[in-house]
């Protein structure tokens, strides 16, 4: 569905955007791939890697609606990946996080409407579910904006959905490259915030493929959540450095022991499909009616049980140390 299409990625110079671009170029023949981000050095470096004739690079910030709207002219599909993601940094700089993650989300929505974009998928995070930190709270607000945008679309063709998943192995700022850096520098121990801590894990490539597939499955208004494995942080540290001791440093500002992607409060809205869950909108759309138990590919899901929740500690799917090392070895770090 991406052949001959124009695709724009906000925050496109990040780990996700680079991997998304690589997979699009490998599997499709898009007319244009537009990388929209605010860092000219990262764009210069990315352009040296991805210099196909379809590539376009736009300097711009999601806080700038006018520039966003200019970049979206003629665009068919938008992936909104730009965000301020660092949890402690957001706690200390709350308004900057709000400007990017909430105001920026609304700017993306408005620019999509102005340019008659066909479909937009916004990337979310497990931290948006029952948030305890500002980053998660702003991403929850962003999720709500994108879901509600389908209701205010009117006769506009644009449809919006959200993809929510856990920690990405190999992405910039994640714990895997952090641990690997410490190990390379000869650290005698690895810092662990809490021995009970668990996290969801997904590879960059699997995250990209999940978002790509959602463009075909979406009606508009769903929050898509992949079925992915969990792992204890202590097991991750042991897999990377089995001979190093662990130093308990305490939970950081805004950090959870376990991550949750579907809360029990959303169980009445949630459908289970073969390899993912979909949370249907909590509001009724006035301009369209969709049965969210059947996706746009006519694949059928089933309602989960009342009280169902999907968290990293109650997940039936756990990744072994060997499996994680295999994922890491096949992950290209951007």
C-alpha positions as CSV (number, residue, x, y, z in Angstrom):
1,X,0.0,0.0,0.0
2,X,3.0,2.3,0.2
3,X,4.1,2.0,-3.5
4,X,3.9,5.3,-5.2
5,X,2.8,7.1,-1.9
6,X,4.3,10.0,-0.1
7,X,5.1,9.2,3.6
8,X,6.2,11.7,6.3
9,X,7.9,10.7,9.5
10,X,8.1,13.2,12.3
11,X,11.2,12.7,14.4
12,X,12.4,10.8,11.5
13,X,16.2,10.9,12.4
14,X,15.6,8.8,15.5
15,X,16.1,5.1,15.8
16,X,12.6,4.3,14.8
17,X,12.6,6.6,11.8
18,X,15.8,5.3,10.4
19,X,14.7,1.7,10.7
20,X,11.3,2.6,9.3
21,X,13.0,4.2,6.3
22,X,15.2,1.2,5.7
23,X,12.3,-1.2,5.7
24,X,10.2,1.0,3.4
25,X,13.1,1.3,0.9
26,X,13.7,-2.5,1.1
27,X,10.1,-3.6,0.6
28,X,8.3,-0.8,-1.3
29,X,8.7,1.8,-3.9
30,X,7.4,5.0,-2.3
31,X,7.2,8.2,-4.3
32,X,8.6,10.3,-1.4
33,X,9.8,9.6,2.2
34,X,9.9,12.9,4.0
35,X,12.1,13.0,7.2
36,X,10.9,15.8,9.4
37,X,13.1,16.7,12.4
38,X,14.8,19.7,14.0
39,X,18.5,18.5,14.2
40,X,20.4,19.4,11.0
41,X,23.4,17.3,12.0
42,X,21.3,14.1,12.4
43,X,19.6,14.9,9.0
44,X,23.0,15.3,7.3
45,X,24.2,12.0,8.8
46,X,21.1,10.2,7.8
47,X,21.2,11.6,4.3
48,X,24.6,10.1,3.9
49,X,23.1,6.7,4.6
50,X,19.7,7.1,2.9
51,X,20.2,9.1,-0.2
52,X,17.7,7.4,-2.6
53,X,16.0,9.7,-5.1
54,X,12.7,9.5,-3.1
55,X,14.3,10.8,0.1
56,X,13.4,14.4,1.3
57,X,14.7,16.1,4.4
58,X,12.8,18.9,6.1
59,X,14.2,20.8,9.1
60,X,11.3,21.6,11.4
61,X,9.8,21.2,14.9
62,X,6.4,19.6,15.7
63,X,5.8,22.7,17.8
64,X,5.7,24.7,14.5
65,X,2.3,24.0,12.9
66,X,2.9,26.2,9.8
67,X,6.2,24.4,9.0
68,X,4.5,21.0,9.6
69,X,1.7,21.9,7.2
70,X,4.2,23.0,4.5
71,X,6.0,19.7,4.9
72,X,2.8,17.7,4.6
73,X,1.7,19.0,1.2
74,X,0.8,16.0,-0.9
75,X,1.5,13.5,1.8
76,X,-0.6,10.3,2.0
77,X,0.6,8.7,5.2
78,X,2.1,10.2,8.4
79,X,4.0,8.4,11.2
80,X,4.3,10.7,14.3
81,X,7.4,9.5,16.1
82,X,8.7,12.8,17.4
83,X,8.6,13.1,21.2
84,X,10.5,14.2,24.3
85,X,11.0,10.8,25.8
86,X,13.6,10.9,28.6
87,X,11.6,10.4,31.9
88,X,13.8,12.2,34.4
89,X,14.5,15.1,32.0
90,X,10.7,15.5,31.5
91,X,10.2,15.6,35.2
92,X,12.7,18.5,35.5
93,X,11.5,20.3,32.4
94,X,7.7,19.7,32.4
95,X,6.6,22.5,30.1
96,X,9.1,21.6,27.4
97,X,7.7,18.0,27.5
98,X,4.1,19.4,27.3
99,X,4.9,21.7,24.3
100,X,6.4,18.8,22.3
101,X,4.3,15.9,23.3
102,X,0.8,17.5,23.6
103,X,0.9,20.8,21.6
104,X,3.1,19.0,19.0
105,X,0.5,16.2,18.7
106,X,-2.3,18.7,18.1
107,X,-0.2,20.4,15.4
108,X,0.3,17.1,13.6
109,X,-3.4,16.5,13.7
110,X,-4.2,20.0,12.4
111,X,-1.6,19.7,9.6
112,X,-3.0,16.3,8.6
113,X,-6.5,17.8,8.3
114,X,-5.2,20.8,6.3
115,X,-3.5,18.6,3.8
116,X,-6.1,15.8,3.5
117,X,-3.6,13.2,4.7
118,X,-5.1,9.7,4.3
119,X,-3.9,8.0,7.5
120,X,-1.8,9.0,10.5
121,X,-0.4,6.6,13.1
122,X,1.1,8.1,16.3
123,X,3.6,6.2,18.3
124,X,2.8,5.8,22.0
125,X,4.4,4.1,24.9
126,X,3.6,1.7,27.7
127,X,4.2,4.6,30.0
128,X,1.0,6.2,28.7
129,X,-1.1,3.6,30.5
130,X,-1.8,4.5,34.1
131,X,1.0,7.1,34.0
132,X,3.0,8.0,37.0
133,X,5.5,10.3,35.2
134,X,5.0,13.4,33.1
135,X,6.3,11.7,29.9
136,X,3.6,9.1,30.3
137,X,0.9,11.6,31.1
138,X,1.7,13.7,28.0
139,X,1.7,10.6,25.8
140,X,-1.7,9.6,27.3
141,X,-3.0,13.1,26.4
142,X,-1.5,12.7,22.9
143,X,-3.2,9.3,22.5
144,X,-6.5,10.9,23.5
145,X,-6.0,13.7,21.0
146,X,-5.3,11.3,18.1
147,X,-8.3,9.1,19.0
148,X,-10.7,12.0,19.3
149,X,-9.4,13.5,16.0
150,X,-11.4,10.8,14.2
151,X,-14.6,12.3,15.7
152,X,-13.9,15.8,14.6
153,X,-12.9,14.8,11.1
154,X,-16.3,15.3,9.6
155,X,-16.2,14.7,5.9
156,X,-12.4,14.9,6.0
157,X,-10.9,11.6,4.8
158,X,-8.1,11.6,7.4
159,X,-8.1,8.8,9.9
160,X,-5.9,8.5,13.0
161,X,-4.7,5.6,15.1
162,X,-2.1,4.9,17.8
163,X,0.5,2.2,18.2
164,X,1.6,1.5,21.8
165,X,4.5,-0.8,22.7
166,X,7.3,-1.3,25.2
167,X,11.0,-0.7,25.4
168,X,12.8,-0.9,22.1
169,X,16.0,-3.0,22.1
170,X,18.9,-1.0,20.7
171,X,17.1,2.4,20.4
172,X,19.0,5.5,21.5
173,X,18.8,6.1,25.3
174,X,17.5,2.6,26.1
175,X,19.2,0.5,28.8
176,X,20.8,-2.0,26.4
177,X,23.2,0.4,24.7
178,X,23.8,2.0,28.2
179,X,24.8,-1.3,29.7
180,X,26.9,-2.2,26.7
181,X,28.7,1.1,27.0
182,X,29.5,0.5,30.7
183,X,30.7,-3.0,29.9
184,X,33.0,-1.7,27.1
185,X,34.4,0.9,29.4
186,X,35.4,-1.8,31.9
187,X,32.7,-1.2,34.6
188,X,33.0,-3.5,37.6
189,X,29.2,-3.5,38.3
190,X,26.0,-2.6,36.5
191,X,23.5,-0.2,38.1
192,X,20.0,-1.7,38.8
193,X,17.2,0.5,40.0
194,X,15.2,-2.4,41.7
195,X,15.7,-6.2,41.5
196,X,12.0,-6.7,41.0
197,X,11.7,-4.5,37.9
198,X,10.3,-5.9,34.7
199,X,9.9,-4.4,31.2
200,X,8.3,-5.3,27.9
201,X,10.8,-5.7,25.0
202,X,10.5,-5.4,21.2
203,X,13.1,-5.1,18.5
204,X,13.3,-2.0,16.3
205,X,12.5,-4.0,13.3
206,X,9.5,-5.7,14.9
207,X,8.2,-2.3,16.1
208,X,8.4,-0.9,12.6
209,X,6.7,-3.9,11.0
210,X,4.0,-3.7,13.6
211,X,3.3,0.0,12.7
212,X,3.4,-0.8,9.0
213,X,0.8,-3.5,9.4
214,X,-1.5,-1.2,11.4
215,X,-1.9,1.1,8.4
216,X,-3.7,-1.8,6.7
217,X,-5.7,-2.9,9.8
218,X,-6.9,0.5,11.1
219,X,-10.4,1.9,10.9
220,X,-9.3,5.0,12.9
221,X,-9.5,5.4,16.6
222,X,-7.9,2.2,17.7
223,X,-4.9,1.9,20.0
224,X,-2.9,-1.1,18.8
225,X,-0.7,-3.1,21.2
226,X,1.5,-5.9,20.1
227,X,1.9,-9.2,22.0
228,X,5.6,-9.0,23.0
229,X,7.7,-10.6,25.7
230,X,8.8,-9.4,29.1
231,X,12.1,-9.7,31.0
232,X,13.5,-8.8,34.4
233,X,16.1,-6.1,34.4
234,X,18.4,-8.3,36.4
235,X,18.1,-11.0,33.8
236,X,18.9,-8.5,31.1
237,X,22.0,-7.3,33.0
238,X,23.1,-10.9,33.6
239,X,22.7,-11.8,29.9
240,X,24.9,-8.9,28.9
241,X,27.5,-9.4,31.6
242,X,27.1,-12.6,33.5
243,X,30.3,-12.0,35.6
244,X,29.5,-8.4,36.8
245,X,27.9,-7.6,40.1
246,X,24.8,-5.4,40.3
247,X,24.6,-2.2,42.3
248,X,21.1,-1.2,43.5
249,X,20.6,2.5,43.0
250,X,16.9,3.0,43.6
251,X,14.0,3.9,41.3
252,X,14.5,7.1,39.3
253,X,12.1,10.0,39.3
254,X,8.9,8.9,37.6
255,X,9.9,5.3,37.1
256,X,7.6,2.2,37.6
257,X,8.5,-1.2,38.9
258,X,6.4,-2.8,36.1
259,X,5.1,-1.4,32.8
260,X,1.5,-1.8,31.8
261,X,0.1,-1.5,28.3
262,X,-3.6,-2.3,28.9
263,X,-5.2,-1.4,32.3
264,X,-8.2,-3.3,33.7
265,X,-10.2,-0.1,33.3
266,X,-9.9,-0.5,29.5
267,X,-10.8,-4.2,29.5
268,X,-14.3,-3.5,28.4
269,X,-12.9,-1.7,25.3
270,X,-10.2,-4.3,24.4
271,X,-10.2,-6.9,21.7
272,X,-7.7,-9.7,21.3
273,X,-6.4,-10.7,17.9
274,X,-3.8,-13.4,17.0
275,X,-0.7,-11.3,17.6
276,X,-2.0,-8.0,19.0
277,X,-4.6,-6.3,21.1
278,X,-6.7,-3.3,20.1
279,X,-8.3,-0.8,22.5
280,X,-11.4,0.7,20.8
281,X,-12.4,4.3,21.4
282,X,-14.1,5.1,24.7
283,X,-16.1,7.8,22.9
284,X,-18.8,7.3,20.2
285,X,-17.9,8.7,16.8
286,X,-20.7,10.7,15.3
287,X,-19.5,10.6,11.7
288,X,-18.8,6.9,11.3
289,X,-19.5,3.6,12.8
290,X,-17.0,0.7,13.0
291,X,-17.1,-2.7,14.6
292,X,-13.7,-2.7,16.2
293,X,-13.9,-6.5,16.8
294,X,-13.2,-6.8,13.0
295,X,-10.2,-4.9,11.6
296,X,-10.0,-3.4,8.1
297,X,-8.6,-6.7,6.8
298,X,-11.7,-8.5,8.1
299,X,-9.7,-10.3,10.7
300,X,-11.8,-11.0,13.8
301,X,-10.9,-10.4,17.4
302,X,-12.6,-11.4,20.6
303,X,-13.4,-9.3,23.6
304,X,-11.1,-9.9,26.6
305,X,-12.5,-10.8,30.0
306,X,-13.6,-8.0,32.3
307,X,-10.7,-7.0,34.5
308,X,-8.1,-8.1,32.0
309,X,-4.8,-6.2,32.2
310,X,-1.6,-6.6,30.2
311,X,1.5,-5.7,32.2
312,X,5.2,-6.7,32.1
313,X,4.9,-8.8,35.3
314,X,1.7,-10.7,34.5
315,X,2.7,-11.3,30.8
316,X,2.6,-15.0,29.9
317,X,5.4,-14.5,27.3
318,X,8.9,-14.1,28.7
319,X,12.1,-13.8,26.7
320,X,15.1,-15.9,27.8
321,X,18.6,-14.5,28.1
322,X,19.6,-16.5,25.0
323,X,16.7,-15.1,23.0
324,X,17.4,-11.5,24.1
325,X,21.1,-11.8,23.1
326,X,20.0,-13.1,19.7
327,X,17.7,-10.1,19.3
328,X,20.5,-7.7,20.3
329,X,23.0,-9.4,17.9
330,X,20.6,-8.8,15.0
331,X,19.7,-5.3,16.0
332,X,21.3,-2.4,14.1
333,X,21.9,0.4,16.7
334,X,21.1,3.9,15.4
